[in-house]
């Protein structure tokens, strides 16, 4: 393993104050090596609190989304069954699916299997 010299690191990260911190400016981790550990713990605690608040806020939305998806899939299945029954009753012969229709059918099958 090749160890870079300090000048090599500084050259690879020329815009940074700390040559050991090669994270991009403005990123979450930029300057993290220069921060006080107590400050980091407080920030992490605040981030955890915000995450928990967002999780509580979005959980009902996720549940409603799943229920809506189930209803759409059930309606789609009933519609397909009805179409097949109507085709049998009318002796209607179907043309092969176009590529676009095949892609759409594959996507629907994939979503149905997710439930």
Secondary structure, 3 states (H helix, E strand, C coil): CCCCCHHHHHHHCCCCCCCCCCCCCCCCCCCHHHCCHHHHHHHHHHHHHHHHHHHHHHHHHHHHHHHHHHHHHHHHHHHHHHHHHHHHHHCCCCCCCCHHHHHHHHHHHHHHHHC
